[in-house]
Amino acid sequence: MSQAPQAKATAFVCPSLPENAFAADVHAGLGHTPKTLPSIWLYDRRGSELFEAITGLDEYYQTRTETALLAECAAAIADVVGPDAVVIEFGSGSSRKTPLLLDALVTPRAYVPVDIADDFLDDAVATLARRCPGIPMLPVRADFTRPFLLPPQLQSTPGPRLGFFPGSTIGNFTPGQAAAFLAHVGKMLGPHRRMVVGVDACKDPAVLLPAYDDARGVTAQFNLNVLARINRELDGDLPLDAFRHEARFNSAASRIEMHLVAQRTFHACVLGHRVDFMTGESIHTENSYKYGQTEFRALATSAGWDVERAWLDARSRFALYLLRPATGR
């Protein structure tokens, strides 16, 4: 039986999200040596659109590999989780993979996408609501890398909680931050919980680097967009043509790094403060850590989770992990 589409979902704005968080992070990061910016600020609306374009590039194997894996294992995840689950997705973006999971679950009670790009979040939820009209949508505008609150409606919504964290975004945290995030999420989801996490595996840098520095330059646009955002929102005058995008493989840390490298010596003004750049100096904008199975299992255990199931593609490039509370937790 078809159901009438629900009314437009209004995002719950988490009260713990500081209104000046972007300004504070930019001020601190550009004043630091070496200069840094948290990767969460890459995702304004334009950044989110560019990242969606990246996921369709030939070099960016992660999205298509994970999507194929999720299509294979969604039914098995649903069997473990059981009926009436509430799905909470962290850093939901376009929620393109989410229908694979929602379609497999039996009578899901609600879908809670959490993202910081509010207008992009609204569009993604509207699209998903048309695709899954019988499932209540409870979007949350929040920086999921910091502690945040869930919608109050969930306090009276029964059923198990399923955290969904696809896209290898766990790799944007340092290992210590990743463990802290997974531990915090475990407390948020409660005792009847599971967690699905997408993890990019360790592999040859010849495969990794092009995924973060594609031939068409879309990733470069994505990285440079954060400077345009600073100029637009924080009264900056950073010259975009003075920077180039660079992806580096840090073998000691098993991570890809994204940098914006100054091509000349100059100074700029951001938030009323002078910022000096030397030729070759970079702003470190993102990390993407890569984990083997042993390393990720140890990380999950340190955060109070056990790996219940794991699925890898045929080339062992990417993994999906289903986590359960560790024994005694």
Stockholm file with secondary structure:
# STOCKHOLM 1.0

chainA/1-329         MSQAPQAKATAFVCPSLPENAFAADVHAGLGHTPKTLPSIWLYDRRGSELFEAITGLDEYYQTRTETALLAECAAAIADVVGPDAVVIEFGSGSSRKTPLLLDALVTPRAYVPVDIADDFLDDAVATLARRCPGIPMLPVRADFTRPFLLPPQLQSTPGPRLGFFPGSTIGNFTPGQAAAFLAHVGKMLGPHRRMVVGVDACKDPAVLLPAYDDARGVTAQFNLNVLARINRELDGDLPLDAFRHEARFNSAASRIEMHLVAQRTFHACVLGHRVDFMTGESIHTENSYKYGQTEFRALATSAGWDVERAWLDARSRFALYLLRPATGR
#=GR chainA/1-329 SS CCCCCCCCCCCEECTTSCTTHHHHHHHHHHTSSSEECCGGGGCSHHHHHHHHHHTTSSSCHHHHHHHHHHHHHHHHHHHHHCSSCEEEEESCTTCCSHHHHHHHSSSCCEEEEEESCHHHHHHHHHHHHHHSTTSCBCCEESCTTSCCCCCGGGGGCCSCEEEEECTTGGGGSCHHHHHHHHHHHHHHHCSSEEEEEEEECCCCHHHHHHHTSCTTCHHHHHHHHHHHHHHHHSCCCCCGGGEEEEEEEETTTTEEEEEEEESSCEEEEETTEEEEECTTCEEEEEEEECCCHHHHHHHHHHTTEEEEEEEECTTSCEEEEEEEECTTC
#=GC SS_cons         CCCCCCCCCCCEECTTSCTTHHHHHHHHHHTSSSEECCGGGGCSHHHHHHHHHHTTSSSCHHHHHHHHHHHHHHHHHHHHHCSSCEEEEESCTTCCSHHHHHHHSSSCCEEEEEESCHHHHHHHHHHHHHHSTTSCBCCEESCTTSCCCCCGGGGGCCSCEEEEECTTGGGGSCHHHHHHHHHHHHHHHCSSEEEEEEEECCCCHHHHHHHTSCTTCHHHHHHHHHHHHHHHHSCCCCCGGGEEEEEEEETTTTEEEEEEEESSCEEEEETTEEEEECTTCEEEEEEEECCCHHHHHHHHHHTTEEEEEEEECTTSCEEEEEEEECTTC
//
